[in-house]
């Protein structure tokens, strides 16, 4: 064997002290462009706390099963404590050459404690390591989101309780339909966010399963105890197939799907706030801190927060679509494509958290213009259905009652008045069964009070429902 064919005993040092963890396999270093293209440390360093948390649980388990010594464990724990302090003090040096959060922390650990740091990676891969980190991080984000969704639900219920008897027009097709109470309208959104909290809680169960121990894809030959690390990290269960454990991103997709639904509900509420704040409606005012003015029109007060939330909804939808597209053609098991799962997922969580936080405050500061709401409810013949129901109770079939009221509405349009403005003689011309008691149902208060069943808009029912939500 010539000198040129002799193995290089210093091969681990041939790429200097910035060598990759896998560099012994290659004959030339990665180009700077490829380093930048493939590195994830600029965004996945937010997983550092969870990477360390998973590593400490893994190290404790390796000690328990006799793979590493108690002395190694103590050194690892000491080294990780130092790294945590450095990260919190912003003195930790993140290197693009080390690709990701895992190798950055591992390199620093080895610098601090030597060979014990190298033994930490026994029995695991970056594949199960990153999957574990993401689940730990996402579990915490979900807990925050659940708390905020419930706070928003309570904020809506509080405003609903304060306005349980304020009447405004209910709409279908954005046309005046029937009178409802403002409290009832807000509680519709409280219902939506209640379902969202349930979906987040359900999503959390599937997130909260440990992939640690799946290693690269096939598990490991070391005598590991996966249940021990799962319990240590407060996971509810382990992932039962190593191939699936390292390649699964369903949990991330599901979170983005739930987040998309929450943002859809936020966007619907935003649209209504924008409409209600318009002078054409004038139903509400938002606090100044959630609005901006115009650079040219001094009178403007623009509802920027609801408008941006409406726009950011599309952004979250985009991340969901991107994740679905990312996963649709991947064979088992892990592929580098999966590095692209993080930025969209991180941005989804950030957008959801910030949006919910702002909306909790904004909803609580809504100023209600009850007189404008009532005036609008008096337009558009909103009690027409009540008149039809009245006739049905007098013995007229509903379809006939519907036609009678439609004729009455047509006449009111010609006269430029509301149904309640007609006198008894005029109303009896449409049907002789109409008596003086008809005016009880033609008033806005009579209409909403009549709907006192579960889910109805009667003020007493709205008050009880708002109080129930606030007591949860």
Secondary structure, 3 states (H helix, E strand, C coil): CCHHHCCCCCHHHCCHHHCCCCHHHCCCCCCHHHHHHHCCHHHHHHHHHHHHHHHHHHHHHHHHCCCCCHHHHHHHHHHHHHHHHHHHCCCCCCCHHHCCHHHHHHHHHHHHHCHHHHHCCCCCCHHHHHHHHHHHHHHHHHHHHHHHHHHHHHHHHHHHHHCCCCEEEEEECCEEEEEEEHHHHHHHHHHHHHHHHHHHHHHHHHHCEECCCCCCCCCCCCCCCHHHHHHHCCCCEECCCHHHHHHCCHHHHHHHHHHHHHHHHHHHHHHHHHHHHCCCCCCEECCHHHCECCCCCCCCCECHHHHHHHHHHHHHHHHHHHHHHHHCCCCCCCCHHHHHHHHHHHHHHHHHHHHHHHHHHHHHCCEECHHHHHHHHCCCCCCHHHHHHHHHHCCCCHHHHHHHHHHHHHHHHHHCCCHHHCCHHHHHCCCCCCCCCHHHHHCHHHHHHCCCCCCCCCHHHHHHHHHHHHHC
